[in-house]
């Protein structure tokens, strides 16, 4: 007989190497989905058991948590990052403090092992601020009618072309292209080989009612691939093969704007397609390419959340748009050793950070530092919301300018 939840003995336990299947099944159930061993192949391929733990009762996981070892692009550099995932609590064990204990345990471990930053997607955005995570990569969901998206007459599509290819050919090209483009996009993650398997894993359970994923490459004037598109089509809910499909643009990128624009035209000009949708960064160029800006509707939403685990190392990992010399007073309730005053001296060529005893120019919680970290939200915006406090006149303006970057942060990898 199962143990009653209120009588269960709860002790944090690591995931044994042979227990991956049960752990993945529990996390799938935690998100109210049916576990399918075949659909979980991609997850098993990237699972790092040594980074997973939780609470088990009667041999069944009642709360789970884990992370992946990744490297994230930051303005002007990279930083080792824990990509937090598998966070669930069984309904019978809610309101017992299990999530807080798991989050605290994980953050202490990351600090001890020298990972300066943690990153997650929040299934419920109101939860993770209490653990010091700030929304760092705001994004937009694009949508509109394809027939309304004619480009401006001065948009240069170049002399190249776009052709549809199979998954294997696309992957061969995209792996190298992703590596070349990665340094230009703060918030983006590296992709070891197992992660490429996951990216191109197109199980029916991941299609959300759409058709199988399709792939296209942009070829420059000399026939060299320099851009890619991943998309899938969905119908209007009928079996009618006529017009009415929606193209879901899952990924689109290119080495230059001409290839980028031509890839968008390929997606928007597909026969029988009447609508488009897909996630994009705040600085998505499409809205400036179309003749009618109102034809591209962009709904703002949250992307990934950043948690700064080691203030000094995290701030030294990135570069700054302008020279900045400020003392930041950081509060951190979960990691007291992370709290304190830090003098940040940085600029386009690098940065140094030291703990100091001098008064802070700006005081903020580690949550807001996470929001600022990738340059997606200006410090002045948080200041107007009362979320950080200026102690030296002009410090917030300097912080806003220094932390800004030429490209908005964006993370395309869901984990």
N, C-alpha and C positions, 0 to 999 in steps of 0.2 A: 504493500500500500504506500502511496506517495505521502511524504511528510507534509503536514500542513504548513503553509508559508510562515505563519506566525511562530511556529515551533522549530523552524529550520535553523541549524547551526551554519552560519555564514562565515566563510574564510576565503580570502583572496587566494586564487590558485593560478599558477602558470599553465599554459596550454602544453600538454605533452605532445611530442612529435607525432605520435600515432593517433592523435585525437582530432585531426583537422576536419574530418568529415562531420563529426557531431558538432563541432564549433561552428562551421559554416552553416549547417542546418539550423542551429539556434539563432544565428544572426539573421538568416533569411526569414525565419518565423518572427523575429523581432520587428521586421518591417512589414509584417502581415502578408507575406508572400509564400507560395508553395516551393519547397525545396526540390530542385531537380539536379541530380548528380551530374548529368551531362551539361546542363547550363552553368554549373559551378566549375567547369574545367579551367576557365580563365582565372577565377579567383584562387583555385588551388595552385596555379602556376606562379602566382606572385605572393602567395601567403608566406609570411615569415613567422613561424610558430614561436620563436624565441621572443618576439615582440608582442605576443598576445596573451591575455589573461582574463580572469573574470571570477564569477562565483558560481559554483556548481552545487546542486542538491540532489541526492540520490543518483549521482552519476549523470545528471542532466544540467546543462548550462542555463542559469537563470539570469545572468548578466554577463555581458561580454565587452571587451575593448581590445584594441590593437593599433598597430601603425606599420607603415612601410618606410624603408630607407630610401629617401629621394634627395635630389639636389634641385633647388629652386633658383631661377634667375631673379636677381634683384637689380635695381638700377646700377649699371656699371660693373656687375659682378655676379657671383653665385653664393649660396649659403646652404650648408647641410640642413636638411629639413625632415622632420618626422611627419609623414602624411597620416593623420589619425583617421581610423576607420573602425568598423565592426562595433560601434557603440550602441548597445541595446540593453534594456532592462525588461524582464518578463513582467506582464501586468500584475501578477500576484505579489511582486516584490518591489513595487513602486513605493515611494514615500518612506524608504528605509535608509536613505543616504548612500545607496550603493553607487550611484553615478558620481557623486562628489568624491567618494573614496577612490573610485577608479581613476577619475581625472587627476586627483592629487597624487596618487601613486605613479601614474604615468609621467606627470610633469617632473616629479622628483627624480625619476629614473632618467628622463631626458637630460636634466641638468647634470646629473652625475656622470652621464656618458658623453657629455660635451656636444649635444645637439642644440644649437642656439635658437632654433625656430621650430614651431609646430604649426601644422596647417590642416584644416578640415573643411568639408562641406557640411552645412548644418541642415539636417532634415526639418528641424524646428528652430527658427532663427532666434527665438527668445531664450533659448537654453544656455548658450555657451558664453555669453558675456560674463556671467558670474565666475567663470573659470579663467578669465583674462583674454578671451578670444575677441578680436575686433574685426568687423567686416572690411576686408582689405582689397578685394577685387570686384567692385560693383560692376555689373554687366547689364546688357539690355537684351530683351527678347524681340527680335525683329519679325514683322509680319506685314503682309500687304497683298494686293492684287497684282499679279505679274504683268497684266496688260497695261498697267498704269506706270510701269517703271522704265520708260524710255530714258536713255541717257542724254545728258547735255550734248550739244553738237560739238563741243570742244574736248570731249573725253577721247583720249588717245588709246585705242585698243592694240596698237602695235601691229607688227607684221607676222605674228605667230598664230597659233591655232590651238583648239582644245579638242582632245579625243578621249573617248571612253576606253578604259582599260580594265583588265581583270584585277582581282584583289592582290595576287602575287606580284604583278608588275607594279602596281601602285605602291605596295609596301617597299619594294626594292628602291624606288625613287624617293619615297617620302622619308624613309629613315635618314638618309643623308641630308635631305632638304630641311628636315626638322632640326637637325644638329646645327646647320648653318644659320637658320633663322632664330634659334633659341636665345642667343645672347641679346636680341633686340626686344624681347617681350618680358618685362617684369611679371612675376607671378607664374610663369610657365615652368613646367617640370621636365627634368631629364627623363629619358625612356630607355632603361636597360632592355635587353633582348626579351625577357619574359613579359615586359610591359607592352612591347610591340605585339606579342601574341594576343594579349588582352585587348588592345586597341582594335585589332582586326578580327576579333572573335564576334561573329554575327549570328548568335543563336536566336531562334525565333522568339524566345522569351524577352529579348532585349529590343524588339522591334516596335512594341507599343502600338500594334495595329497597322504598322506600315509594311511595305514590301522589303525584300532583302536590300542590304546596302549596295550601292553602286559607286563607281570610282571614275574619276576623269583626271587627266593631266594637261597642263598647259605646256606647249612646246614653243620656244622662242623662234626667231626668224631662221636660225640655223638648225632647228629641229631638236634642240636640247631641252629636256624637261626642266622647268623652273617654277612650277606651281602645281597645286593639287586641289581636288574637290572630292569630298565624301558626302553622299546624299542618299536619301531614300524617298520613295513616293508613297502617298496614302490617298485613298479615294474619298469621295464624299459620303461613303457609307452605302453605296449601291453597287450592283454588279454591272452597271452601265459602263462600257469601255470608252465612252465619249468624254468630252471636256469636263473638268471638274476636279482634277487631281491637285494635291498640294505637294510641293517639293519641300522636304525638310533638309536644310543645309546643316550637316553635322560639323563639317570642318572645311575651311577654305583658306588657303594662304599661298603666297607667291613671293618671288624674290624682288619684283618691282610692280609698280602700280598698273602698268599695261597688262601684264599677265593676270593680275588680281581682278582688274575690271573685266577682262575677257572671260574669266572663269565665272564671274557673277552673271554675265550675259548668257553664258551657256546654260546655267541653272534656270534663269528667268525666262529663257526662250524655248524651254522644252515643250514639245507638242503635247496637247491635251492637259497641260498644267495651267491652273488659273490662280493659284495662291502660293505664297512662299512663307517660310518661317525658319527660325533658327537663332541660337544664342550668338552674341557678338560682344566685343569690347566696347567701352564707352567711346573710343575714338574710331569706330568702324567707318571707313570711307564711303560706303554705299550711299548713305544719306546725302552726300555731297556730289555724287556722280549722277544721280537722277535729275531729270529736268524739273520734276515736281516733287519737292522734298516731302510733301504730305503723303506721297504714295508709299513711303516707308515708315510704318509706325514702330516706335521703339518704346517698350515698356521696361522701366528700370526695375531691377531686382538684385538680390545679393548673390555674390559668387562665393569664393573661398574666404575663410576666416583665418587670420594670423594670430598666433600666440608667441610673444617674445619670451623665450626661456632664459636667455643670457643677453642682457641689454648691451654690454660692451661689445661682445663678439658679433651680435646681430648688426649693430650700427656700424661697426668697422667693416663688415662684409660688403656694404653698398657704397656707392659714390653719391655726390650731391651736386645739384645743378649749379649752385652758386656757393661761394665760400661762406661757411657758417661757423660761428664760435659761440656756443650757448651752453648753459648748464641746465640740464633737464632733471627735475625732481620726479622720480618714478615711484609710484605706490604699487605694491604687489602683495596682496593678502595671502595667496596660496604659496608663494615662494619668497619668504621674507628676505632671504639672502640676495634676491634679485632687486630688492627695493633700495633706493638711495639716490644720491645726487651724482650725475655723470656729466663731465665736461666733454662735449662733442666738438671737435675741431675737424672740419671736413670740407671737401670741395670736389671738383671734377676729377682730381688725380688720386683721391684716397681720403682716408679718415683715421683719426686716432681718438680713443675714448678712455678717459681715466675717471675713477671715483674721486670725488672732491668733498670737502666740508663746507664749501662756500654756498651762499644762498642760491636757490634755483631761479633762472630767468623765466622758466615755464614749468608748471607743475601739472602732472597728468597721471592717470592710472595706466597700468600696463595694457589694459584693453584698448585705450585710445592710441597708445604707442603702436599696437598692432594694426590699427586702422590706418595710421599714417605711414607705416613702414614702407610700403611699395609705391607710394606716391599717388594713390588713387583718390584720396580725399585730402583736401587742403587743411592745414592746421587752423586756418582762420574760420573755416566752416564749423569745426568742432568748438572753437572758442565762442562763436556766436550762439552755439547751442548750450553753452555753459559746461562743457565737458573737459575743458582744460583751462588753466588759470595763468594769466600773464602777470608776472611779478616785475618784469623790466619792460618799460615801454618800447614797442617796436619788435619785441622778441617773437611774437606770434607771426608777424609778417615775414621776418627772417626765416623762421621755421617753415612757413608755407613755401617760400621760394626755394629754400635749400632742398627740401624733401621732394619737390616736384621733379618730373622727368619728362623727356620728349615723347614717350609713349605711355599710354595708360596700362595698368596691369590687367592681365587676363589669364585665366587658367582653363585650358580646354580638357584637361584630364579629370574625369570623375572617378573617385575612388571611395 
